[in-house]
Amino acid sequence: MLLLYPREILILDLEVNQTVGVIAIERTGVPFLQVIPCFQRDGLFCLHENGCITLRVRRSYNNIFTTSNEEPDPDPVQELTYDLRSQCDAIRVTKTVRPFSMVCCPVNENAAALVVSDGRVMIWELKSAVCNRNSRNSSSGVSPLYSPVSFCGIPVGVLQNKLPDLSLDNMIGQSAIAGEEHPRGSILREVHLKFLLTGLLSGLPAPQFAIRMCPPLTTKNIKMYQPLLAVGTSNGSVLVYHLTSGLLHKELSIHSCEVKGIEWTSLTSFLSFATSTPNNMGLVRNELQLVDLPTGRSIAFRGERGNDESPI
């Protein structure tokens, strides 16, 4: 069982009712916010208060890491020590923007999604790369990680450096963590891990919204139809969502003021109009744009946008 504290994580053994491991951060480190254990490999995904996601892997005390002059310890102490292996970039935390939660892919365990309080979802994917001789640092006290030497009993090909990054167990060999022995004649390839931002889903800003669904499905447009929903925001942007996948299809910065309405002219274009804040005479500045969705090009219908008039 894991007990999460801001400055440390306690690992409890419920059979003996004792603490068997402690993961503490440095004095200048950012406090923990959430921890998710891995099932494929002995590792932990940790979320910090600055939005940084870190991966900590249990240190190996295997005898293969000892030099030829050293005699292996007949009774080694298997401590529960988790070393920092990779971390992603932090976000800019403000009073209104802060990390909300983190989820890990339950199937592959090589990707994590960070949910931010402003509605954004950042998808970080874990990648592995074979270390060269210059990047290895044996004096750091951290045991190296090795790529698996086989997959489902089939050894890695001669021309392959490592297995593809399909899942966490394809990226880190179990023997490099649990202390198991490697097969004889196998080539150990040391790898290092890094996080790569592979997806970013933007959240909706504060209301009010102008929402309009695209034209309906008919027998004539069945081959090209896409269920798209256009959402006009108060900052002048139009967000187009694909309702089948639920993902953001496009984000278009069209207007300089609040979008008041949207009207689709076809399956791939729409009209949007926006009005500025009324002055003391009750007049506003109107903006009318025709947007082509595939290219993102917008055409202004009103060239005299600087003139104040009644709202559309």
TITIVEX-254285 format. One record per residue (C-alpha): x, y, z. Coordinates in steps of 0.25 Angstrom, whole numbers, padded with zeros to 4 digits, always signed. Layout:
BEGIN
XYZ/...
END
This chain:
BEGIN
+0000+0000+0000/+0005+0014-0003/+0003+0026+0006/+0004+0039-0001/+0009+0052+0006/+0014+0065+0000/+0029+0062+0003/+0029+0047+0003/+0023+0034-0001/+0022+0022+0009/+0022+0008+0004/+0015-0001+0014/+0015-0016+0015/+0001-0020+0021/+0006-0034+0024/+0016-0029+0034/+0009-0016+0037/+0022-0008+0034/+0028+0003+0025/+0037-0004+0016/+0041+0008+0007/+0041+0023+0006/+0042+0031-0006/+0046+0045-0002/+0048+0057-0010/+0059+0068-0009/+0057+0080+0000/+0056+0089-0012/+0047+0079-0020/+0033+0081-0023/+0023+0074-0014/+0015+0061-0019/+0001+0063-0023/-0003+0049-0028/+0004+0035-0030/+0000+0023-0039/+0007+0010-0038/+0010+0002-0050/+0006-0013-0052/+0015-0017-0064/+0028-0012-0057/+0032-0008-0043/+0030+0007-0045/+0022+0019-0041/+0016+0031-0048/+0016+0043-0039/+0010+0056-0042/+0015+0069-0035/+0009+0082-0032/+0016+0089-0043/+0009+0080-0053/+0022+0071-0055/+0020+0056-0057/+0032+0048-0053/+0034+0033-0054/+0042+0026-0043/+0047+0011-0045/+0051+0002-0034/+0066+0001-0033/+0072-0012-0037/+0082-0019-0028/+0086-0030-0038/+0100-0036-0038/+0102-0032-0053/+0104-0018-0049/+0117-0022-0041/+0130-0021-0047/+0139-0034-0049/+0148-0030-0038/+0137-0029-0028/+0131-0042-0021/+0116-0042-0020/+0109-0041-0007/+0103-0055-0003/+0092-0048+0005/+0089-0035-0002/+0079-0025+0005/+0068-0023-0005/+0063-0009-0001/+0051-0002-0008/+0058+0009-0014/+0052+0016-0026/+0061+0025-0035/+0056+0036-0044/+0057+0032-0058/+0049+0042-0066/+0041+0055-0064/+0033+0064-0074/+0033+0079-0074/+0025+0087-0064/+0013+0096-0067/+0012+0111-0063/+0004+0110-0050/-0005+0122-0046/-0016+0125-0037/-0026+0120-0048/-0017+0110-0055/-0012+0098-0047/-0011+0083-0049/-0024+0076-0046/-0021+0061-0048/-0013+0050-0055/-0017+0037-0062/-0009+0026-0067/-0012+0017-0079/-0017+0004-0073/-0013-0004-0085/+0001+0000-0089/+0005+0008-0077/+0014+0017-0085/+0006+0029-0086/+0000+0039-0076/-0010+0050-0078/-0010+0062-0069/-0023+0070-0067/-0021+0085-0064/-0031+0093-0057/-0034+0102-0069/-0039+0090-0077/-0027+0086-0084/-0022+0071-0085/-0007+0069-0088/-0004+0055-0093/+0011+0051-0090/+0016+0038-0096/+0028+0031-0091/+0039+0028-0101/+0052+0019-0100/+0065+0021-0107/+0078+0013-0107/+0089+0020-0099/+0102+0022-0105/+0115+0021-0098/+0117+0036-0096/+0103+0037-0089/+0105+0026-0079/+0109+0030-0065/+0112+0018-0056/+0117+0027-0044/+0103+0033-0042/+0099+0021-0033/+0087+0018-0042/+0086+0004-0047/+0084+0004-0063/+0072+0000-0070/+0072-0010-0081/+0063-0013-0092/+0056-0027-0092/+0064-0037-0100/+0052-0045-0105/+0037-0043-0107/+0027-0055-0105/+0039-0064-0105/+0045-0058-0119/+0058-0052-0117/+0061-0038-0123/+0066-0038-0137/+0081-0036-0141/+0078-0023-0148/+0069-0018-0137/+0074-0009-0126/+0062-0011-0117/+0047-0015-0117/+0037-0004-0121/+0031+0005-0111/+0018-0003-0110/+0016-0003-0095/+0025-0001-0083/+0029-0016-0082/+0034-0015-0096/+0043-0003-0092/+0049-0008-0079/+0054-0022-0077/+0048-0029-0064/+0062-0034-0061/+0067-0020-0060/+0057-0017-0048/+0054-0030-0041/+0068-0036-0041/+0066-0048-0050/+0077-0053-0059/+0078-0050-0074/+0078-0062-0084/+0092-0066-0088/+0098-0060-0101/+0088-0049-0100/+0093-0034-0103/+0089-0025-0092/+0085-0011-0098/+0084+0000-0088/+0073+0010-0090/+0068+0023-0084/+0054+0028-0084/+0048+0042-0087/+0034+0048-0088/+0029+0054-0101/+0017+0062-0102/+0008+0056-0113/-0005+0062-0111/-0012+0075-0105/-0027+0077-0104/-0031+0091-0102/-0042+0094-0092/-0054+0103-0093/-0052+0117-0088/-0062+0124-0079/-0076+0125-0084/-0084+0131-0092/-0084+0122-0104/-0090+0122-0118/-0093+0108-0122/-0097+0103-0136/-0097+0089-0141/-0093+0086-0156/-0104+0083-0166/-0111+0069-0164/-0107+0056-0171/-0114+0053-0184/-0113+0043-0195/-0106+0053-0203/-0095+0056-0193/-0093+0043-0187/-0080+0040-0193/-0074+0053-0188/-0082+0056-0175/-0075+0059-0162/-0083+0062-0149/-0076+0076-0146/-0080+0085-0135/-0075+0100-0136/-0074+0107-0122/-0072+0122-0122/-0065+0128-0110/-0064+0141-0103/-0049+0143-0107/-0053+0143-0122/-0049+0128-0125/-0057+0118-0131/-0055+0103-0127/-0059+0092-0136/-0062+0079-0129/-0063+0065-0136/-0075+0059-0128/-0072+0044-0132/-0058+0045-0126/-0061+0056-0116/-0048+0062-0119/-0045+0077-0124/-0044+0077-0139/-0040+0091-0141/-0037+0104-0133/-0039+0117-0141/-0035+0131-0136/-0044+0139-0145/-0050+0151-0137/-0045+0161-0127/-0057+0161-0119/-0068+0152-0114/-0075+0143-0124/-0090+0145-0124/-0094+0135-0135/-0090+0124-0145/-0097+0120-0157/-0093+0108-0166/-0093+0111-0181/-0088+0097-0184/-0082+0085-0178/-0068+0091-0179/-0071+0106-0177/-0079+0115-0168/-0082+0130-0165/-0078+0136-0151/-0081+0150-0146/-0076+0157-0134/-0079+0170-0127/-0071+0178-0118/-0075+0185-0105/-0085+0196-0107/-0081+0210-0105/-0089+0221-0098/-0098+0222-0110/-0101+0208-0110/-0093+0205-0123/-0083+0194-0126/-0073+0190-0136/-0078+0178-0144/-0069+0167-0150/-0074+0157-0160/-0065+0146-0166/-0067+0135-0175/-0058+0123-0171/-0053+0111-0180/-0051+0100-0170/-0041+0091-0178/-0032+0103-0181/-0035+0111-0169/-0036+0124-0178/-0046+0134-0174/-0051+0146-0182/-0056+0158-0176/-0070+0163-0182/-0069+0177-0175/-0057+0185-0179/-0062+0197-0170/-0060+0189-0157/-0056+0202-0150/-0069+0209-0151/-0079+0208-0140/-0093+0203-0143/-0104+0196-0137/-0101+0181-0133/-0105+0170-0143/
END
